[in-house]
Amino acid sequence: MLEKTGKISEVREKVREWKKQGLTVGLVPTMGYLHEGHASLVDKAVSMCDRVVVSDFVNPTQFGPNEDLESYPRDFAHDCELLEAHGASLVFHPEVEEMYEEDAATFVEIQNDMPRQLCGQTRPIHFRGVCTVVSKLFNIVTPDYAFFGQKDAQQLAIIRKMVRDMSYGIEIVGCPIVREEDGLAKSSRNTYLSPEERQAALCLWRAVRLGEKLVAEGVTSAKEVLAQMTAEIEKEPLAKIDYVSAVSNHDMMPVDEIKEDTLVAMAVYIGKTRLIDNFII
Ligand code: PAF
């Protein structure tokens, strides 16, 4: 039976009870509008932990001034149905005021180039907001394990670094990208796409497959792989590339040679909607 609360104190009380009973706790942080990608994180958490807390909070500090904070899709009733069906124990759905007091002035930020690469080039405050809210969620829930999707590969690498740097005793579990039948990576933002844009968005998946094929054939030059992927995306008139890059999956710094642990990642606007996808060697 799924329990629901918007109060930090109630989450703390619940987790304290569970820990007293010797139960392990998993956390799946989300911004709601849940789909099968989130469900796969919950399934993994349920398979590894005795109790699973899912946070459902559209975090304002990770959105830039001209981004989609207001229009970000929300459907808490549907989220609860999905979480109940997948065996989550508790959903934490706070108001903004519960998470950020009016005079909140503390941020958690990685002070090297990692958050400035890839998505950080056009979303300069994004990862500061992500690290701050995830850090708060870790302090509130005190989980043994936390689960993040590989689709947000830079976010996952940054969270792993934050956990190491800040000595959080939490194991971070990365979970594979979940795709629609035709290959488009699942995302809450896919709902912004018109039918024509939805078709156009498949250029990301075509680029991923092309990149994977070239690497499997033995091409190791990042320049060559990225050029061919870029050309593939540019065939689509509705697509506008933000970036297509090859970086080390460890620190997000660009690489010339594609080899083990290289992340090949892209962000592409389809109309006004910015979509991301990637693959890792
Ligand atoms: O990946 C997301 O949905 C968000 O960035 C996260 C991790 C829930 C933080 O708000």
Boltz pocket constraint, residues with backbone or C-beta under 6 A from the ligand:
constraints:
  - pocket:
      binder: B
      contacts: [[A, 29], [A, 30], [A, 31], [A, 55], [A, 57], [A, 59], [A, 62], [A, 129], [A, 130], [A, 133], [A, 134], [A, 152], [A, 155]]
      max_distance: 6.0
